[in-house]
Amino acid sequence: MEQKKLKILVVDDKWNMRNLIKMYLNRQDWLVTEASDGKEALELMRFYGDNVHLNHKKRK
């Protein structure tokens, strides 16, 4: 029986950071969706639904 990939939404305004995280998670067999800001993330969350975990780290 094939196991379903886990989905994750990566949100960051910097493309290089999103890409780095996406490459890592793809290697861990995650299905990755990206958003460049909060508004785009909310739109994607409405579209995809499912379980969601939000995590925000403010940079100094």
C-alpha positions as CSV (number, residue, x, y, z in Angstrom):
1,M,0.0,0.0,0.0
2,E,1.4,3.4,-1.0
3,Q,1.6,6.0,1.7
4,K,0.1,9.4,1.1
5,K,2.6,12.3,1.1
6,L,2.2,14.9,3.8
7,K,1.4,18.4,2.7
8,I,3.0,21.6,4.0
9,L,2.7,25.3,3.1
10,V,6.0,27.2,3.3
11,V,5.6,31.0,3.6
12,D,8.4,33.5,3.4
13,D,8.9,36.7,1.5
14,K,12.4,35.7,0.4
15,W,12.4,33.3,-2.6
16,N,15.8,31.9,-1.7
17,M,14.6,30.9,1.8
18,R,11.4,29.3,0.5
19,N,13.4,27.4,-2.1
20,L,16.0,26.1,0.5
21,I,13.2,24.9,2.7
22,K,11.3,23.4,-0.2
23,M,14.3,21.5,-1.4
24,Y,14.9,20.0,2.0
25,L,11.3,19.0,2.5
26,N,11.0,17.5,-0.9
27,R,13.9,15.2,0.0
28,Q,12.0,14.2,3.1
29,D,9.1,13.2,0.8
30,W,6.8,16.2,1.7
31,L,4.4,17.7,-0.9
32,V,5.4,21.4,-0.7
33,T,3.3,24.5,-1.6
34,E,4.8,28.0,-1.4
35,A,3.5,31.4,-0.6
36,S,5.4,34.7,-0.7
37,D,3.3,36.5,1.9
38,G,0.4,36.1,4.4
39,K,-2.3,37.1,2.0
40,E,-1.2,34.4,-0.5
41,A,-0.9,31.9,2.3
42,L,-4.5,32.5,3.5
43,E,-5.8,32.1,-0.1
44,L,-3.9,28.8,-0.4
45,M,-5.2,27.6,3.0
46,R,-8.8,28.3,1.9
47,F,-8.2,26.4,-1.3
48,Y,-6.5,23.4,0.2
49,G,-8.1,23.3,3.6
50,D,-7.0,20.3,5.7
51,N,-5.1,20.5,8.9
52,V,-3.0,23.6,9.3
53,H,-0.1,24.5,11.7
54,L,0.9,28.1,11.6
55,N,4.4,29.2,12.8
56,H,5.8,32.7,12.6
57,K,9.3,33.7,13.5
58,K,10.0,37.4,13.5
59,R,13.4,38.3,12.3
60,K,15.3,41.1,13.9
